Amino acid sequence: MSEHDQSAREEARRRLSEPEDDHELHSALEWMRVDHPRLWEVLHRVHLSHDADPSEPEEWRRADEGSQEKDMLDHYEKAMGVLAIALQ
């Protein structure tokens, strides 16, 4: 992952932590909800739901290969990449 890609993902994470009045973020998330529901679901779980837990991806990184947690981490990483591109 390039430095630019990492920077774009960090910006997306920051915006997810402060979503109020971010119309561009809301549009990108709505697009993901419709066109990429599995990716949207993992972002919702980690960042948007009332019981969101932003620490989950770190927990998933420690899971065994082939586990459901590793699958969730893969989806999360893909979702953050797609969101970062949509916000550029």
N, C-alpha and C positions, 0 to 999 in steps of 0.2 A: 504494500500500500504506500503510495507516494505521500510526501509531506502535505501536499495540497489536499489529497483525499482525506487524510487524517484531520486536517484543519476544518474541512467542510463537515465532517462527521461531528466534530466537537461543537461546531456552530449549531448543527441540527439538534444535538443534545441540549445545548444551552437554551435554544428556542423552545424545545419541548418542556423544559422546566419552567418557562414563563410564557404559556400559550395565550394569555388574555390579549385580545385586540390584535393578534398577529394573523391577519387575514390571509397572507400568503401561506403560512403554516397550515391554517385550517383548510384552505383549498387543496394543498398537497395531501393532507391527511384524508380528505374526502375522496380524492382521486384514488389514493391507495386503498381505501375501504371498499370502493367499487371494483377497481381493476386488479388489486392484489390483496384480497381479504386475509390471507394467511399472514402476510407481512404486517398488515394493519393490526391484526389481532395481537401479535407479539408486542408491538409498540403500545397498544392500548393497555395490555397487561402490565408493562413495565413503567409507562409514563403517564397514562391518561385516566385510568379507572380510579374510582374512589379509594380503592385499596392498592393502588400502584406501589410497586417496590423497585425503585431504580437500582438496588443492589443485586437483583436477581442475575443479571448477566455475569457478574463476578462469581457468584455461586455456581452458575452453569459452567464457567471455565474450569472449575475444579472437579467437575464430574468425570466419570469414566467414559472413555471413547465408546461410541455406539449407544450411549444412553439417551433417553428422552431429553434430558437436560442439554446434551450436546446438540441435539436436533434443534432445540429451542434457541440455543446460542447461534447456530448457523442461520436460522430464520431472522433472529435479531440483527445480526451483522449485515445480512442482505437488506433488511428493512431500513437500517440506518444508512446504507449506501444509496438505496433508491430515494430515500427522503432527502439526503444531502444533495443529490443530483437535481431533484425536483425544486429545491430551494435556491438553486444557483441562478 
